[in-house]
Amino acid sequence: MSDAAAGRPAPQRRAALIFPGPLDTVSGGFEYDRRLLSALRAEGLAIEGVELAGGFPFPSDAQRAASRATLEGLPPGWTVIFDGLAACADPGLAATAARGRSLIALVHHPLADEAGLEPAQVAAFTRSEAESLALAERIIVTSAFTKRRLVAGFGAPAERIDIAEPGTERRPRSRGSKGERLEILCVGSVTPRKGHLLLLKALSQATAQTGVEWRLTCAGPLDFDPDHAKRVRAQAQSFGERVRFLGAVERDHLDRLYACSDLLVSAASYEGFGMAIAEAVSAALPVIAVAGGAVPDTSAGRAAALIPVGDANALALALSRFMTDATWRQDLKSRSLAARETLPDWAETARRVQASLAQCAIGAAA
């Protein structure tokens, strides 16, 4: 006889969300995980945030061993939502998490699609990702683009993949800089995929074309790829104080940057979603974005002026137009203002993830 038939409450599902490193790591993926954890708790799910030793997707032997020990300590019968930065980097860890538990892989974007990898690394990540995804009962992705990518490139069954786009918080409308100098914002880790070198090249061309005063503020970690960050900062030196790098910033600081900027530029060659674009749109901030990965598929991305991947000339033309055409600036702002009405909140994201959990075979702790 079932618990419901016997008049007893059904046992509560217990779950864990596995972070691939310290919970306070500054990145779009970690921000998604933190917000999802909070939203799932608000929806009534008993879920723990579990922190692995870090170093992913290239952990040391010691970090890998410590992560395995953490996963082995999870109670049997739980549902485990495992961030793909770790789960898809090491099928052995995914297998450990799945032992006696339901495994859900949370994929922000495939590891093999990261920019700057050697061909051997791409091949290794393609194999490990396919092996790890085969172990998962369900797969959660943040965009329809990533779902298509996992099906076509990694053999993941479409019927096991659920889409849970990142939520956004409704922000006050950006007031802009209200000065003679345009304030341009770029949000993202200083890594090859984020396109800072492309942006600097385009800004150099736009400056020569317009002579308009501007300042670029880059908010995002500088330590994910220190060698690349060093190259970017060296390239920016010719601009003097026009370009500043803040490194990782707290949420309140980032929200203030959205509020007082005139434009967000995303020069990333590839995004699994593009959370910074959605956050800018939630503040009705105009956006110019490279159409890499999932960006053209999202409501926020469609509100942006989209630029072909790798085209510095096209980006320079768009920046020049923004600097000189007040009507176009207002049009981009109006597009963001309209699009923010369509953005999901984190409660909606949590409900989509809850629906994935409901599909898993192991539903509750004993």
N, C-alpha and C positions, 0 to 999 in steps of 0.2 A: 504494500500500500504506500502511495506517495505521501510526502509530508502534507501536501495540500489536501489530499483526500482524508487524511487523519486529523485535519484541523490544526496542524502545527505549521508555523511559519517556515517557509523554505529556507535552507541555510544560505547565508549571504555569500555572494561571490566575493572572493578575495583576489586581488591582483597586485602586480608590481610593474612599475614603469622603470626600465633600466636605462639610466643615463650613461653615456660612454666616457664619462670623466666627471670632474667636479661639477656639482649642480649649478654653481654660479658662473660657469664659463660663458663668456660673451660671444654668441653667434646666433644666427637665425634658427638653426636647428635646436640648440639648447633652449632658446627662448620659446620655441614651439612646445618643447617637452615640458618646460616649467609651467607654461600657461595651461597646457592640456591637463597636467597633474592637478592643478588647482581647480579647473573647471569640472573634472571628473569627480573630485571630492565634493564640490558644490552640488553635483547631481546625485549625490548619495552613495557613490561607489567607495567601498573600502579598498583603498589602493595606497601602496607604499612607493616612495621614490627611492630607488636603489642606485647608488653611485659606484661605478667601476673605477679602476685604478688610473685610467686615462692612457694617453699616448696613441690613441686610435686616429687614423687607420694603420699606423706603424708602431705598435706598442713594443716595448722591450720584452725580453723573456720574463723578467721579474713582474712587469705590469700585466702580462698575459696570465701568468700563474696566479697573481693576486685576484684578477678578474674571474678566473675559473673558480677559485675558492669561494668568492662571493656568490656566484651563481649556484654552486653546489649547496650552499647554505639556505637557499630559498625553500620554503615549505612545499611539499608535494601537493598537487591538486590546485595550485594557484594558476591563474592566467597571467602570462608574462608578456608584456608589451616591450619589445627589445629594439632600441634605436639601431638603425642599420649601419651607422658609422662604426659600431663595434660588431653587431651581429653579422653583417655581411662581409666584414673584413676577416672573420675567422669562423668557418663552419663548425669548428670544434666547440667554440663557445656557444654557438646557436644550439648545437646538439646537447650540450650540458644544460642549457636553459630549458630545453624541451623535454628533458627526461622526467616523466611523471607529471608533466604540466602541459597546458595549452600554450603554444607559442604564436604570438602575433609579431610580425616584423614591421617596423615603422621605418619607411624609406623616404627620406627627404629628396634625395636624387642618387642615382647609382654612383658608387665609388669610382667605377671605371671611367666615368664621364668627367672627372676632375681634370682641370687644365694642368699642363706641365708634367704629366706622368710619362715615364719611359714606356715604349711599347711592351716590354716584358711586364711592367707593373699593370698596364691596362689588361693584358691577357690574364694575369694572376687574379686581379679583382673581378674580371668577368667570370672566371671559374668559381671563385669563392662566393660571389654573390648568388650565382645560380644554385650552388649547393646549399647555401643557407636558406634561400627562399623556398627551396623544395621541402625543407623541414617545418615550415610555418603552416599552421592551419589557416590563418588569414594573413593578408598583407594590407597595411594601411599606407596610402600615399597621399601627398598633399596637393596633387593636381591630376587632371585627366591626361596631361602630357606624360607624366611619369608612369602612369598606368600603362599607356601605350608602349612606352619605352621598355618596361619590364616584360611585357608580353612578347614584343618583337625581338628584344636583345638578350633576354635571360630565360626565356621559356616559361615564365610564370603564367599559370592559368588565369585568364581574365575573370572567371567567376569567383576566384578567391581574393580578388583585389577590391578594396573599398577606398573611396576618396573622402578625405576629411581635410578640407582646405583650412588653413590657419584662420582663426578668428581675428578680429580687430576691435579695438576700443574706439568708440566715437570720440574724436578729439575736437576741441574748439577750432573754428576755421582759422587757418594761418593768417596772421596780420601782415606778414612780410617784413622786409627790413625798413621800409618807409624812408629810405635814404637814397642818395645819388649812386651809391655803390650797390650792385646786385649781389645778394648773398646766395651762393650756390652750395648745395649740400650733397655729399656723397656718403652713403652709409654702407659699410661692409668691411670685412677683414681685408687687409692689404695682402692679397694673394693673387697669383696670375689670373685666375678665373674672373676676378672682380673688375679687371680692366682699367686700373688706375693709369697705366702708361698710355693707353688709348685716349683716355679723357684728357690727360695733360697735353698730348699732341693736338687734340682737337681744340682745346682752349687756346693754345698758342696760335693756331690758325685763325680762330674767331677774334682774338685780340688784334691781330694784324688787320683783319677785315673791318672791324668796327671801332676800335679805340675806346670802347665802353669800359668803365671801371667795374671791377668785380672782385669778389673774394671766394675762394673755394675752401670749404671746411670738410675734411675727411674724418669721419667718426667710425672707428672700428679697430679691432686688435691689430697690433703690429708684430706680434710674436708667433703667428701661425706659420709664416715662411719668412724668417728674418732676413735671408739673403735677398729675396725679392723686395721686401719692404725697404731695404737699404738702397736698392736700385731706384725704386720709385721716389724716395726722398731726395736722392742725388739729382734725379731728373727735375724735381720740383724746385730745386735751389735757384734756378734761373728766374723764377717768378718772385723771389723774395718773400715778403710778408703776404702776398696775395694767396698763398696756399699754406694752410696749416693742417697738421695731423694731430688729432686729439687722443688717438689710441682708443681703447675700450672706454665707453662712457656709461654712466648709470642711466636707468630708465628715465628718471625725471629730467636729467640733462638732455637726453635725446629728444624728449617731448618738447623741451624749450627750443631746441634747434629746429624742429619741424615748425614751431609756431612763428619763428622770426626769420625763416628763410624765404627766398623768392622762388626757388626751383630745386627740385631733387633730380639729380642725374644718376642713373644706373647704367654703367658701361660694361656690366658683366656679360661675358660671352655665353653664359649658361646659368640658368636658375631652375631649380626644381619647383619653385613657386615665385619667390621674390617678395619676402615679407616687408622689406624696407619700402618697396613701391606701394604695397597695400597700406602701410602705416602713413605714408605721405598723402595718399589719396584720402585716408580717413580724416586728415587735417585740411582737405581741399587744397593741397599744395600742387601746383603744376609739376608735371613729370616728363622728362625726356629719358627714354630707356632704349637700350639695345635689345632687340627682339630675340634674345637667346633662350633656348629651352622652353619653359612653360609660360614665359611672360605674355606672349600674344593670346594665350588661351584664358587668361584670368580677367575678371572684371576690372581690376585695378590696372592691369597691363593694357587693356583696350582703351583706357582713358588717357594713356600716355601718347606722346609723339614717339613712334617706334622707328628705330634706326637699324639697318642691316648689321649683322654681326661682323666685327672687324673693320668697319668702314669709318675711318677717322675723318674723311672728307665730309661724309654725310652728317656725322655728329657735329663737325665744325659748322656746317651750314645751319643745322638746327639751333645750335647755340647762338650763332650770329643773328638768326631770325628772332630768337627769344630776346636778345639784347636790344634789338632795334624796333621791333614790331609790337607795340602796346596792345593792339587788337588781338594778335595771336596769343600773347601772354594771357589775356583775359579769357580767350577761348579755351586754352588749356586748363585754366583755373575752373571754368564752368564745367568742363568735362570731368574733372576730379570731383567737383561738388555733386554732380549727378551720380557718378559711380559710387561714391561712398554710401549712398542709400542702399546699394545692392550687396555690400560686404557682409559676410556672416559674422556673428559674434562668437565668443569662445564657448558659450553654452551650446550653440548649434554644432560646433566642432566636437564637443564632448558627446553630444547625442549620436553623432555619426560613429564615433568610436565605440560607444556603448552598443550600438547595433552590431558592430563587428564582434565584440565580446560575446554577444548573445548567440553567435553562430558557432562558437567553439564547443568542442565536445565535453571538455572538463569545465564545469560551470561553477563549482563552489568548493570551498574547503570542507573537509569532513567534520 
